[in-house]
Amino acid sequence: MRKMGAERVQNFPLYSKKRTGRQFGQRINVPKPKILVMKKTALITGASSGIGAATARALAELGYNLVITGRRTNRLKSLNDELEEKYHVKVHVLGFDIQDRFQTQSALDGLPETFRHLDLLINNAGLAAGLEHIDEGDWRDWESMIDTNIKGLLCVSRIVSQWMIDQHIKGHIINMGSIAGTQAYENGAVYCATKHAVHALSQGMRMDLLKHGIKVTEIRPGMVETEFSIVRFHGDKDRADKVYEGIEPLTGEDIARIIAWIVTLPEHVNINDIEVMPARQANAFLTYRD
Ligand SMILES: NC(=O)c1ccc[n+]([C@@H]2O[C@H](COP(=O)([O-])OP(=O)(O)OC[C@H]3O[C@@H](n4cnc5c(N)ncnc54)[C@H](OP(=O)(O)O)[C@@H]3O)[C@@H](O)[C@H]2O)c1
């Protein structure tokens, strides 16, 4: 039996084994199976905005207890209050900079025991910084993308997959890739390289974790309107708004709905990867705008 925390309850239909000696045709008084719903726990990186925050809401609605992470702890705390009040789930806020592996390790080490039994990890924290040709790129932008999108994802995955294995949890890891993970585009070489890394890591992790029954899914969205472009353009909101002009982009909720579908599929089914775009977008290069 899987090792369980205090929070965890097991599906335990209770059937009476008592023989009744009843006659043929006699009405049987079968006690209703008492089914206790098993609470699952998910950790979402980058839950302070956009896709991560929407996913936290969708998973809370499904009854997941949650660990929500990011640097902006004020936002995480108000999300915590909202989710606990609306969905009656348990939420734990972890504030850390995922670029720093020592900070990440110590934040995860400090998780209370009840939140360490993770069934689901959503590796979502990430960013694009800058949009320039390779000869004009800013080294700090490149470092923040590499340290967050690749090294941050690796650090959290290393720790959480080990926990899942040690506790014999048949868990699920969902990596937030991008269409930039299979298509490179002009001015985006380094962001595309980090998401190509996420694509390769997802395939490799799926093989490495196969024997432990841990599923790995990669989601590759096209254009989603979140704070993504504001971050990419270093706070220039007008420039960010132009990205979505004349097109109806995806929303964080669209991606969250897909995640909710993926995690409610039967245990023997895995979506390896999924590419999703606005209807008005064909690929990383071509959109049809009003
Ligand atoms: N929006 C799109 O068009 C799009 C398309 C394809 C893929 N994606 C991917 O989707 C994921 C989520 O992005 P989003 O669109 O939802 O953007 P977003 O609204 O900017 O959210 C990004 C999240 O990542 C967290 N994060 C960033 N750097 C971090 C760091 N150093 N340490 C800890 N957390 C960090 C942010 O939290 P804090 O700032 O509070 O730390 C925030 O919660 C990213 O991996 C992105 O590459 C987005």
The ligand as an SDF file (V2000), in Angstrom:
LIG
                    3D

 48 52  0  0  0  0  0  0  0  0999 V2000
    1.6370   33.2490  -22.7780 N   0  0  0  0  0  0  0  0  0  0  0  0
    2.0180   32.5870  -23.8530 C   0  0  0  0  0  0  0  0  0  0  0  0
    1.7810   33.0090  -25.0030 O   0  0  0  0  0  0  0  0  0  0  0  0
    2.7340   31.2770  -23.7030 C   0  0  0  0  0  0  0  0  0  0  0  0
    2.8390   30.4400  -24.8360 C   0  0  0  0  0  0  0  0  0  0  0  0
    3.5000   29.2380  -24.7090 C   0  0  0  0  0  0  0  0  0  0  0  0
    4.0560   28.8680  -23.4990 C   0  0  0  0  0  0  0  0  0  0  0  0
    3.9520   29.7060  -22.4100 N   0  0  0  0  0  0  0  0  0  0  0  0
    4.5840   29.2710  -21.1670 C   0  0  0  0  0  0  0  0  0  0  0  0
    3.6210   29.2220  -20.1380 O   0  0  0  0  0  0  0  0  0  0  0  0
    4.2440   29.3690  -18.8770 C   0  0  0  0  0  0  0  0  0  0  0  0
    3.4530   30.3590  -18.0270 C   0  0  0  0  0  0  0  0  0  0  0  0
    3.5120   31.6310  -18.6340 O   0  0  0  0  0  0  0  0  0  0  0  0
    2.3060   32.6510  -18.6360 P   0  0  0  0  0  0  0  0  0  0  0  0
    1.9220   32.8720  -20.0490 O   0  0  0  0  0  0  0  0  0  0  0  0
    1.2470   32.2500  -17.6930 O   0  0  0  0  0  0  0  0  0  0  0  0
    3.0750   33.9750  -18.1670 O   0  0  0  0  0  0  0  0  0  0  0  0
    2.9870   34.8440  -16.8270 P   0  0  0  0  0  0  0  0  0  0  0  0
    1.6070   35.3520  -16.6310 O   0  0  0  0  0  0  0  0  0  0  0  0
    4.0890   35.8500  -16.9580 O   0  0  0  0  0  0  0  0  0  0  0  0
    3.3210   33.8130  -15.6630 O   0  0  0  0  0  0  0  0  0  0  0  0
    4.6220   33.3300  -15.4500 C   0  0  0  0  0  0  0  0  0  0  0  0
    4.7000   32.6720  -14.0890 C   0  0  0  0  0  0  0  0  0  0  0  0
    6.0340   32.1550  -13.9160 O   0  0  0  0  0  0  0  0  0  0  0  0
    6.5480   32.5870  -12.6710 C   0  0  0  0  0  0  0  0  0  0  0  0
    7.9900   32.8110  -12.7320 N   0  0  0  0  0  0  0  0  0  0  0  0
    8.6910   33.4560  -13.6910 C   0  0  0  0  0  0  0  0  0  0  0  0
    9.9850   33.5590  -13.3340 N   0  0  0  0  0  0  0  0  0  0  0  0
   10.0870   32.9650  -12.1190 C   0  0  0  0  0  0  0  0  0  0  0  0
   11.1660   32.7670  -11.2010 C   0  0  0  0  0  0  0  0  0  0  0  0
   12.4070   33.2070  -11.4720 N   0  0  0  0  0  0  0  0  0  0  0  0
   10.9300   32.1390  -10.0360 N   0  0  0  0  0  0  0  0  0  0  0  0
    9.6830   31.6920   -9.7350 C   0  0  0  0  0  0  0  0  0  0  0  0
    8.6250   31.8500  -10.5580 N   0  0  0  0  0  0  0  0  0  0  0  0
    8.8250   32.4860  -11.7270 C   0  0  0  0  0  0  0  0  0  0  0  0
    5.8470   33.9310  -12.4040 C   0  0  0  0  0  0  0  0  0  0  0  0
    5.8040   34.1660  -10.9970 O   0  0  0  0  0  0  0  0  0  0  0  0
    6.5600   35.3670  -10.2530 P   0  0  0  0  0  0  0  0  0  0  0  0
    6.7850   36.4710  -11.2450 O   0  0  0  0  0  0  0  0  0  0  0  0
    5.6500   35.7220   -9.1320 O   0  0  0  0  0  0  0  0  0  0  0  0
    7.8430   34.7730   -9.7650 O   0  0  0  0  0  0  0  0  0  0  0  0
    4.4500   33.6600  -12.9540 C   0  0  0  0  0  0  0  0  0  0  0  0
    3.6580   33.0610  -11.9630 O   0  0  0  0  0  0  0  0  0  0  0  0
    5.6840   29.7700  -19.1700 C   0  0  0  0  0  0  0  0  0  0  0  0
    6.5320   28.6430  -19.0230 O   0  0  0  0  0  0  0  0  0  0  0  0
    5.6490   30.2110  -20.6250 C   0  0  0  0  0  0  0  0  0  0  0  0
    6.8850   30.0430  -21.2790 O   0  0  0  0  0  0  0  0  0  0  0  0
    3.3020   30.8860  -22.4840 C   0  0  0  0  0  0  0  0  0  0  0  0
  1  2  1  0
  2  3  2  0
  2  4  1  0
  4  5  1  0
  4 48  2  0
  5  6  2  0
  6  7  1  0
  7  8  2  0
  8  9  1  0
  8 48  1  0
  9 10  1  0
  9 46  1  0
 10 11  1  0
 11 12  1  0
 11 44  1  0
 12 13  1  0
 13 14  1  0
 14 15  2  0
 14 16  1  0
 14 17  1  0
 17 18  1  0
 18 19  2  0
 18 20  1  0
 18 21  1  0
 21 22  1  0
 22 23  1  0
 23 24  1  0
 23 42  1  0
 24 25  1  0
 25 26  1  0
 25 36  1  0
 26 27  1  0
 26 35  1  0
 27 28  2  0
 28 29  1  0
 29 30  1  0
 29 35  2  0
 30 31  1  0
 30 32  2  0
 32 33  1  0
 33 34  2  0
 34 35  1  0
 36 37  1  0
 36 42  1  0
 37 38  1  0
 38 39  2  0
 38 40  1  0
 38 41  1  0
 42 43  1  0
 44 45  1  0
 44 46  1  0
 46 47  1  0
M  CHG  2   8   1  16  -1
M  END
$$$$
